[in-house]
Amino acid sequence: MREIAEEIKKLMADEIRRESFERLNYSVQICSMTLLLYDYSLTLLDEIEYIWKNPWKWTTLLYAFCRYSLLANPIYFLAISKGIHIP
């Protein structure tokens, strides 16, 4: 009987650690998205003036890819938080 109680305690401790790690992961993702959106809101007007109103070059495409590939972060967050189903 004592062995069963010890096993249950161990399983509960493992579950608590897993849930703590999951919460930390969600918190980091939310902080990351918040900073990303804050940065976008601060620099959007300058971006429109200096990037999008000028003729397109390969550097413009590179800039757009680097800047907006980070928008995949919310998709990742939804996937890990089970907000969307990815088979």
Secondary structure, DSSP 8 states (H G I E B T S, - for coil): -HHHHHHHHHHHHHHHHHHHHHHHHHHHHHHHHHHHHHHHHHHHHHHIIIIITS---HHHHHHHHHHHGGGHHHHHHHHHTTSS---
